[in-house]
Amino acid sequence: MTVLSIEKDKNERVSGTATIRTGGIAGDQLRTIIERVDRLEEEKRNLAEDIKEVFTEAKGNGFCVKTIRTILKRRKIQRSELEEREALLETYLYALGELPLFHSTKEDDED
């Protein structure tokens, strides 16, 4: 059985427009939190739709959306982590015989 009481604070019962507490939870505060999250979720859906439209526009202008997404992901990664990932990728590709371990640069070819 749930006990319902109207409280001004933890020790004092009052009547009128005080917060209704059920099992120690402030109903008004909980309602406010849930409404804020609902609004943020709606904003998130709207932003996702806006982003989708931008990608559609980019594709319509001849850009590769997959490449744009890759660029956006890479920009979120810290420089040191990105360098580490790229070094590991090159090591794996070399192990598979798909990439020479050391790339010759234009300057190396000229020497």
ChimeraX commands (.cxc) that place a marker at each C-alpha (Angstrom):
marker #1 position 0.00,0.00,0.00 radius 0.5
marker #1 position 1.37,3.45,-0.98 radius 0.5
marker #1 position 1.17,6.16,1.63 radius 0.5
marker #1 position 0.30,9.55,0.18 radius 0.5
marker #1 position 0.95,12.71,2.16 radius 0.5
marker #1 position 1.24,16.41,1.51 radius 0.5
marker #1 position 4.44,17.83,2.95 radius 0.5
marker #1 position 6.09,21.22,3.23 radius 0.5
marker #1 position 9.34,19.57,4.29 radius 0.5
marker #1 position 10.27,16.17,5.67 radius 0.5
marker #1 position 8.80,16.80,9.11 radius 0.5
marker #1 position 5.83,19.11,8.58 radius 0.5
marker #1 position 2.46,18.26,7.02 radius 0.5
marker #1 position 0.54,21.13,5.42 radius 0.5
marker #1 position -2.48,21.61,3.23 radius 0.5
marker #1 position -2.93,23.61,0.04 radius 0.5
marker #1 position -0.43,23.72,-2.84 radius 0.5
marker #1 position 2.46,21.91,-1.18 radius 0.5
marker #1 position 4.36,19.18,-2.99 radius 0.5
marker #1 position 2.69,15.79,-2.96 radius 0.5
marker #1 position 5.10,13.05,-1.91 radius 0.5
marker #1 position 4.61,9.36,-2.54 radius 0.5
marker #1 position 7.12,7.03,-0.98 radius 0.5
marker #1 position 9.51,9.96,-0.44 radius 0.5
marker #1 position 9.44,11.14,-4.08 radius 0.5
marker #1 position 8.42,14.72,-4.88 radius 0.5
marker #1 position 5.85,14.41,-7.67 radius 0.5
marker #1 position 6.25,17.97,-8.98 radius 0.5
marker #1 position 10.03,17.67,-9.20 radius 0.5
marker #1 position 9.78,14.30,-10.96 radius 0.5
marker #1 position 7.22,15.69,-13.41 radius 0.5
marker #1 position 9.52,18.64,-14.19 radius 0.5
marker #1 position 12.47,16.34,-14.83 radius 0.5
marker #1 position 10.43,14.11,-17.14 radius 0.5
marker #1 position 9.04,17.10,-19.05 radius 0.5
marker #1 position 12.57,18.51,-19.52 radius 0.5
marker #1 position 13.82,15.18,-20.87 radius 0.5
marker #1 position 10.79,15.00,-23.20 radius 0.5
marker #1 position 11.60,18.46,-24.58 radius 0.5
marker #1 position 15.26,17.56,-25.06 radius 0.5
marker #1 position 14.30,14.31,-26.84 radius 0.5
marker #1 position 12.08,16.32,-29.19 radius 0.5
marker #1 position 14.93,18.75,-29.87 radius 0.5
marker #1 position 17.22,15.79,-30.53 radius 0.5
marker #1 position 14.74,14.36,-33.07 radius 0.5
marker #1 position 14.51,17.75,-34.79 radius 0.5
marker #1 position 18.30,18.07,-34.92 radius 0.5
marker #1 position 18.61,14.55,-36.33 radius 0.5
marker #1 position 16.15,15.49,-39.07 radius 0.5
marker #1 position 18.13,18.67,-39.82 radius 0.5
marker #1 position 21.36,16.68,-40.06 radius 0.5
marker #1 position 19.67,14.19,-42.38 radius 0.5
marker #1 position 18.62,17.08,-44.63 radius 0.5
marker #1 position 22.19,18.42,-44.73 radius 0.5
marker #1 position 23.49,14.99,-45.77 radius 0.5
marker #1 position 20.80,14.77,-48.45 radius 0.5
marker #1 position 21.87,18.20,-49.71 radius 0.5
marker #1 position 25.53,17.14,-49.72 radius 0.5
marker #1 position 24.69,13.99,-51.69 radius 0.5
marker #1 position 22.66,16.07,-54.14 radius 0.5
marker #1 position 25.71,18.27,-54.68 radius 0.5
marker #1 position 27.84,15.24,-55.53 radius 0.5
marker #1 position 29.61,14.70,-52.22 radius 0.5
marker #1 position 30.15,11.22,-50.76 radius 0.5
marker #1 position 28.14,11.14,-47.53 radius 0.5
marker #1 position 30.09,8.14,-46.22 radius 0.5
marker #1 position 33.33,10.10,-46.53 radius 0.5
marker #1 position 31.80,13.14,-44.82 radius 0.5
marker #1 position 30.68,10.93,-41.92 radius 0.5
marker #1 position 34.22,9.51,-41.67 radius 0.5
marker #1 position 35.66,13.03,-41.50 radius 0.5
marker #1 position 33.19,13.98,-38.77 radius 0.5
marker #1 position 34.11,10.88,-36.73 radius 0.5
marker #1 position 37.82,11.56,-37.12 radius 0.5
marker #1 position 37.42,15.16,-35.96 radius 0.5
marker #1 position 35.97,13.92,-32.65 radius 0.5
marker #1 position 38.98,11.71,-31.92 radius 0.5
marker #1 position 41.98,13.20,-30.10 radius 0.5
marker #1 position 45.08,13.60,-32.23 radius 0.5
marker #1 position 47.21,11.07,-30.31 radius 0.5
marker #1 position 44.52,8.41,-30.46 radius 0.5
marker #1 position 44.01,9.01,-34.17 radius 0.5
marker #1 position 47.74,8.65,-34.84 radius 0.5
marker #1 position 47.80,5.43,-32.81 radius 0.5
marker #1 position 44.84,4.01,-34.75 radius 0.5
marker #1 position 46.41,4.91,-38.09 radius 0.5
marker #1 position 49.74,3.33,-37.09 radius 0.5
marker #1 position 47.97,0.15,-36.04 radius 0.5
marker #1 position 45.98,0.11,-39.28 radius 0.5
marker #1 position 49.20,0.42,-41.31 radius 0.5
marker #1 position 50.80,-2.38,-39.29 radius 0.5
marker #1 position 47.84,-4.68,-39.96 radius 0.5
marker #1 position 47.78,-3.81,-43.66 radius 0.5
marker #1 position 51.51,-4.51,-43.88 radius 0.5
marker #1 position 50.99,-7.88,-42.15 radius 0.5
marker #1 position 48.39,-8.72,-44.79 radius 0.5
marker #1 position 50.80,-7.73,-47.55 radius 0.5
marker #1 position 48.57,-4.88,-48.65 radius 0.5
marker #1 position 50.91,-2.03,-47.73 radius 0.5
marker #1 position 54.68,-1.60,-47.63 radius 0.5
marker #1 position 55.88,-0.88,-44.08 radius 0.5
marker #1 position 57.69,2.30,-45.12 radius 0.5
marker #1 position 56.16,4.54,-47.74 radius 0.5
marker #1 position 58.48,6.24,-50.17 radius 0.5
marker #1 position 57.79,9.93,-50.38 radius 0.5
marker #1 position 58.40,12.18,-53.32 radius 0.5
marker #1 position 61.50,13.55,-51.54 radius 0.5
marker #1 position 62.87,10.01,-51.03 radius 0.5
marker #1 position 62.46,9.26,-54.74 radius 0.5
marker #1 position 64.41,12.38,-55.68 radius 0.5
marker #1 position 67.46,11.45,-53.54 radius 0.5
marker link #1:1,2 radius 0.2
marker link #1:2,3 radius 0.2
marker link #1:3,4 radius 0.2
marker link #1:4,5 radius 0.2
marker link #1:5,6 radius 0.2
marker link #1:6,7 radius 0.2
marker link #1:7,8 radius 0.2
marker link #1:8,9 radius 0.2
marker link #1:9,10 radius 0.2
marker link #1:10,11 radius 0.2
marker link #1:11,12 radius 0.2
marker link #1:12,13 radius 0.2
marker link #1:13,14 radius 0.2
marker link #1:14,15 radius 0.2
marker link #1:15,16 radius 0.2
marker link #1:16,17 radius 0.2
marker link #1:17,18 radius 0.2
marker link #1:18,19 radius 0.2
marker link #1:19,20 radius 0.2
marker link #1:20,21 radius 0.2
marker link #1:21,22 radius 0.2
marker link #1:22,23 radius 0.2
marker link #1:23,24 radius 0.2
marker link #1:24,25 radius 0.2
marker link #1:25,26 radius 0.2
marker link #1:26,27 radius 0.2
marker link #1:27,28 radius 0.2
marker link #1:28,29 radius 0.2
marker link #1:29,30 radius 0.2
marker link #1:30,31 radius 0.2
marker link #1:31,32 radius 0.2
marker link #1:32,33 radius 0.2
marker link #1:33,34 radius 0.2
marker link #1:34,35 radius 0.2
marker link #1:35,36 radius 0.2
marker link #1:36,37 radius 0.2
marker link #1:37,38 radius 0.2
marker link #1:38,39 radius 0.2
marker link #1:39,40 radius 0.2
marker link #1:40,41 radius 0.2
marker link #1:41,42 radius 0.2
marker link #1:42,43 radius 0.2
marker link #1:43,44 radius 0.2
marker link #1:44,45 radius 0.2
marker link #1:45,46 radius 0.2
marker link #1:46,47 radius 0.2
marker link #1:47,48 radius 0.2
marker link #1:48,49 radius 0.2
marker link #1:49,50 radius 0.2
marker link #1:50,51 radius 0.2
marker link #1:51,52 radius 0.2
marker link #1:52,53 radius 0.2
marker link #1:53,54 radius 0.2
marker link #1:54,55 radius 0.2
marker link #1:55,56 radius 0.2
marker link #1:56,57 radius 0.2
marker link #1:57,58 radius 0.2
marker link #1:58,59 radius 0.2
marker link #1:59,60 radius 0.2
marker link #1:60,61 radius 0.2
marker link #1:61,62 radius 0.2
marker link #1:62,63 radius 0.2
marker link #1:63,64 radius 0.2
marker link #1:64,65 radius 0.2
marker link #1:65,66 radius 0.2
marker link #1:66,67 radius 0.2
marker link #1:67,68 radius 0.2
marker link #1:68,69 radius 0.2
marker link #1:69,70 radius 0.2
marker link #1:70,71 radius 0.2
marker link #1:71,72 radius 0.2
marker link #1:72,73 radius 0.2
marker link #1:73,74 radius 0.2
marker link #1:74,75 radius 0.2
marker link #1:75,76 radius 0.2
marker link #1:76,77 radius 0.2
marker link #1:77,78 radius 0.2
marker link #1:78,79 radius 0.2
marker link #1:79,80 radius 0.2
marker link #1:80,81 radius 0.2
marker link #1:81,82 radius 0.2
marker link #1:82,83 radius 0.2
marker link #1:83,84 radius 0.2
marker link #1:84,85 radius 0.2
marker link #1:85,86 radius 0.2
marker link #1:86,87 radius 0.2
marker link #1:87,88 radius 0.2
marker link #1:88,89 radius 0.2
marker link #1:89,90 radius 0.2
marker link #1:90,91 radius 0.2
marker link #1:91,92 radius 0.2
marker link #1:92,93 radius 0.2
marker link #1:93,94 radius 0.2
marker link #1:94,95 radius 0.2
marker link #1:95,96 radius 0.2
marker link #1:96,97 radius 0.2
marker link #1:97,98 radius 0.2
marker link #1:98,99 radius 0.2
marker link #1:99,100 radius 0.2
marker link #1:100,101 radius 0.2
marker link #1:101,102 radius 0.2
marker link #1:102,103 radius 0.2
marker link #1:103,104 radius 0.2
marker link #1:104,105 radius 0.2
marker link #1:105,106 radius 0.2
marker link #1:106,107 radius 0.2
marker link #1:107,108 radius 0.2
marker link #1:108,109 radius 0.2
marker link #1:109,110 radius 0.2
marker link #1:110,111 radius 0.2
view
